[in-house]
Amino acid sequence: MSKVSQKDIAASLNISRVTVTKALQEHPEIAKDTIRKVKEKALEMGYIPDFIGRSLSSKRTYTLGLVVPKIAHSFFSYSIEQMYEASRMKGYNLIPTVSFEDSARELDNIRTLLSMRVDGVLLDMAQNSLDNSAYELAVKVGCKVIFFDRCPAAFTGGAVLTDDRAATYKLTQLLLGKGYRKIYHLAGPPYLNISQDRKRGFEDAMQEAEAPSHVFGVDLKRESGKRALKILAEKGELPEAIIAVNDPVAHGIYEAAKELGISIPGDIAVAGVGDVDTSAMLNPPMTSIKPPLEQMVKTAVDTLIRMIEDPLYKSNRQVYESKIIERKST
């Protein structure tokens, strides 16, 4: 039996092959009813897309790779879903991988994606990626790469980020305005942009208020927040308020506070960054900084595809403003 082509589907429906191609990609130019009819006919006729033939003729695979630090985190899970949809709308497939916050796995993921001949990679760095070897490998073989959410602190190339300095500055001002003075910032790994920018925003606001800046170094995981509060409590240095580098670290503070009999916000106010789903479900609901995720995803995917399709296009940093979601923890 001969292989069914898009031309066969077009002939059976008395429409153009271009319409069939766009309908199979669910292109927004095509009516939903037409998309439905084309997909039903393709299924009925046993049509299988010829991705190899397509890539040979165009010298592209029309696939994007994605590396994220974790999945069990609403920011990253939503990012994956929305990136998949944004890619599909542009006629590209998305291959997601997970580094589990480990640079060695991040590099392995990049190698795997490159072996699959992806046209470009969206990279959200692992917390211990010190030498940026994953990015450098992809660039070396000619693959387009754009950072999303996290990048090396000194990196000035293509990246879609949030203005973490401004957001943390405003959050610190909010706590100062409520009368808190002994405020600690649990700062993340210093080689990441998010860590440096959030720490800088905190310190700027504290300096303007002529209040001392208390900074405690942590990683980006829940356990480090739990450990930090216990250490501070043992030293008798319990803060009036804590701004954690991200929501998981702040959630760890909640766990330690419960074990230590410390009341939130009665004894200590707590805030995070990222506004993951569970932050609003904590007792009390937690104040956090919410990034414009949908806008960031669309920009990242659109920019990467433009880099792929226009070799002369050079991307730079694109920074978006986040907003503070104030809840009962502060």
Stockholm file with secondary structure:
# STOCKHOLM 1.0

chainA/1-330         MSKVSQKDIAASLNISRVTVTKALQEHPEIAKDTIRKVKEKALEMGYIPDFIGRSLSSKRTYTLGLVVPKIAHSFFSYSIEQMYEASRMKGYNLIPTVSFEDSARELDNIRTLLSMRVDGVLLDMAQNSLDNSAYELAVKVGCKVIFFDRCPAAFTGGAVLTDDRAATYKLTQLLLGKGYRKIYHLAGPPYLNISQDRKRGFEDAMQEAEAPSHVFGVDLKRESGKRALKILAEKGELPEAIIAVNDPVAHGIYEAAKELGISIPGDIAVAGVGDVDTSAMLNPPMTSIKPPLEQMVKTAVDTLIRMIEDPLYKSNRQVYESKIIERKST
#=GR chainA/1-330 SS CCCCCHHHHHHHHTSCHHHHHHHHTTCTTSCHHHHHHHHHHHHHHTCCCCHHHHHHHHTCCCEEEEEESCSSSHHHHHHHHHHHHHHHHTTCEEEEEECTTCHHHHHHHHHHHHHTTCSEEEECCCTTCCSCHHHHHHHHTTCEEEEESCCBTTCCSSEEEECHHHHHHHHHHHHHHTTCCSEEEEECCTTBHHHHHHHHHHHHHHHHTTCCCEEEECCSSHHHHHHHHHHHHHTTCCCSEEEESSHHHHHHHHHHHHHHTCCTTTTCEEEEESCCGGGGGSSSCCEEEECCHHHHHHHHHHHHHHHHHCTTCCCCEEEECCEEECCTTC
#=GC SS_cons         CCCCCHHHHHHHHTSCHHHHHHHHTTCTTSCHHHHHHHHHHHHHHTCCCCHHHHHHHHTCCCEEEEEESCSSSHHHHHHHHHHHHHHHHTTCEEEEEECTTCHHHHHHHHHHHHHTTCSEEEECCCTTCCSCHHHHHHHHTTCEEEEESCCBTTCCSSEEEECHHHHHHHHHHHHHHTTCCSEEEEECCTTBHHHHHHHHHHHHHHHHTTCCCEEEECCSSHHHHHHHHHHHHHTTCCCSEEEESSHHHHHHHHHHHHHHTCCTTTTCEEEEESCCGGGGGSSSCCEEEECCHHHHHHHHHHHHHHHHHCTTCCCCEEEECCEEECCTTC
//
